[in-house]
Amino acid sequence: MKAPLRYQALEIFKTLDAKELRDFQYFLTFGPFLNSIGGKFSFRQSIQRKKQSLKLTKFFTLLKPFYPEFKDLTLTNDYLMKKMKAQSISSIKKYFMNLKIICDHYLVLKEISIDKYYYDEALLYQYQGRSLKKLFDVKYKVVLTNLEL
């Protein structure tokens, strides 16, 4: 008897609500941008990222009908290999690995965008690192005032 696929990206997808899943699909199109900002968001070279983003978007589109549980036994490595015209299971594993990396980026940016303090802290670090003293001071005072409330 076949068992459902077990990949970390699928485990993350199972926790997303329908809106978050749509947002993630849109987020996939930001691949080249994420690569250009670098740091933890780096993901191969820009040209490779652009090609990979198109493939990952297609790959994600194949997975989406199996949402929310991804337990349908027709969702197999063989099915995905055929649809992606992949030569080996290692290609499918690589797609899942790359999707997981982008899932992580999505979750981090989502958290920063909804948590006021993470957002403010990140902005203060950017102001400080860019020697934007006046902007830093104004924002810092606002943050301190909010913390005291």
C-alpha distance (Angstrom), angle and dihedral (degrees) to the residues before:
residue distance angle dihedral
M1 . . .
K2 3.78 . .
A3 3.79 119.4 .
P4 3.81 124.9 -145.6
L5 3.79 116.2 -93.4
R6 3.78 114.6 -89.6
Y7 3.78 113.3 -153.3
Q8 3.80 127.3 144.7
A9 3.81 92.1 -123.4
L10 3.82 90.0 57.2
E11 3.80 90.5 49.9
I12 3.81 88.9 55.0
F13 3.82 92.8 45.4
K14 3.81 89.6 54.4
T15 3.80 89.3 61.8
L16 3.81 95.1 52.1
D17 3.77 121.2 94.2
A18 3.81 119.3 -133.3
K19 3.82 94.0 -92.3
E20 3.79 92.1 48.8
L21 3.79 90.1 50.5
R22 3.83 90.4 53.1
D23 3.80 89.5 46.3
F24 3.80 90.4 50.9
Q25 3.79 90.9 52.2
Y26 3.80 88.9 53.5
F27 3.82 89.5 45.1
L28 3.82 89.4 58.5
T29 3.81 88.6 68.0
F30 3.82 89.3 63.3
G31 3.80 92.3 69.2
P32 3.81 97.1 115.1
F33 3.82 90.9 47.1
L34 3.78 92.9 51.6
N35 3.78 90.2 50.3
S36 3.79 91.6 51.5
I37 3.83 93.9 54.9
G38 3.80 89.4 53.3
G39 3.78 126.0 -173.6
K40 3.79 113.1 92.8
F41 3.80 88.3 -9.8
S42 3.81 95.0 61.8
F43 3.75 113.3 120.9
R44 3.79 114.9 172.4
Q45 3.78 123.7 -56.3
S46 3.79 119.4 -40.7
I47 3.82 96.3 -106.4
Q48 3.81 91.5 48.4
R49 3.80 89.7 45.3
K50 3.78 92.0 53.7
K51 3.81 92.1 51.0
Q52 3.79 91.4 42.5
S53 3.81 92.0 48.5
L54 3.80 90.7 58.0
K55 3.81 91.2 49.2
L56 3.79 92.7 45.0
T57 3.79 90.6 50.1
K58 3.81 89.4 52.6
F59 3.80 90.7 45.6
F60 3.80 91.6 49.8
T61 3.81 89.9 49.1
L62 3.82 88.0 57.5
L63 3.80 91.1 52.2
K64 3.79 98.0 44.5
P65 3.85 97.3 78.0
F66 3.82 88.2 60.2
Y67 3.82 91.8 58.8
P68 3.05 133.3 148.8
E69 3.81 102.4 27.4
F70 3.83 102.8 14.0
K71 3.81 87.8 -152.2
D72 3.79 98.5 123.0
L73 3.78 105.5 125.2
T74 3.80 91.2 -139.4
L75 3.82 87.0 70.5
T76 3.78 98.3 89.0
N77 3.77 137.0 143.6
D78 3.82 88.1 -108.0
Y79 3.82 91.6 53.1
L80 3.81 90.9 49.9
M81 3.81 92.7 44.8
K82 3.80 90.3 53.4
K83 3.80 94.2 46.9
M84 3.83 93.2 45.5
K85 3.81 93.1 40.8
A86 3.80 87.6 -126.2
Q87 3.78 120.8 167.6
S88 3.79 97.4 -145.7
I89 3.77 145.6 13.7
S90 3.80 88.1 -109.2
S91 3.83 87.9 70.0
I92 3.81 90.2 54.8
K93 3.80 90.9 47.2
K94 3.80 88.9 51.3
Y95 3.83 91.1 51.7
F96 3.80 89.9 51.6
M97 3.81 91.6 46.5
N98 3.81 91.3 51.1
L99 3.81 91.6 46.2
K100 3.80 89.0 52.1
I101 3.81 90.7 53.5
I102 3.80 90.5 51.5
C103 3.83 90.1 45.1
D104 3.80 87.9 56.4
H105 3.81 90.7 51.1
Y106 3.78 90.8 48.5
L107 3.80 92.6 50.9
V108 3.81 92.9 48.0
L109 3.81 93.7 49.5
K110 3.80 90.9 44.5
E111 3.81 90.9 53.4
I112 3.80 93.4 46.5
S113 3.79 91.4 48.9
I114 3.81 94.5 52.2
D115 3.81 99.8 37.5
K116 3.78 108.5 75.7
Y117 3.79 94.6 -159.5
Y118 3.81 96.2 50.9
Y119 3.78 89.2 48.1
D120 3.80 93.5 48.8
E121 3.80 92.4 45.6
A122 3.81 92.1 50.9
L123 3.80 91.0 48.0
L124 3.81 91.8 49.7
Y125 3.81 90.5 51.4
Q126 3.80 90.0 51.4
Y127 3.81 92.7 48.5
Q128 3.80 91.0 47.8
G129 3.80 93.8 46.9
R130 3.79 90.6 50.8
S131 3.83 93.6 47.7
L132 3.81 91.3 -118.0
K133 3.78 92.4 152.2
K134 3.81 98.6 166.5
L135 3.80 93.5 49.0
F136 3.79 89.8 44.7
D137 3.81 92.7 51.1
V138 3.81 93.8 48.8
K139 3.81 93.1 47.8
Y140 3.80 92.4 43.1
K141 3.80 91.3 55.2
V142 3.81 90.5 50.1
V143 3.81 91.0 49.6
L144 3.81 92.3 49.0
T145 3.80 91.1 49.0
N146 3.80 90.7 51.0
L147 3.79 91.8 48.4
E148 3.80 91.2 53.1
L149 3.82 92.5 53.9
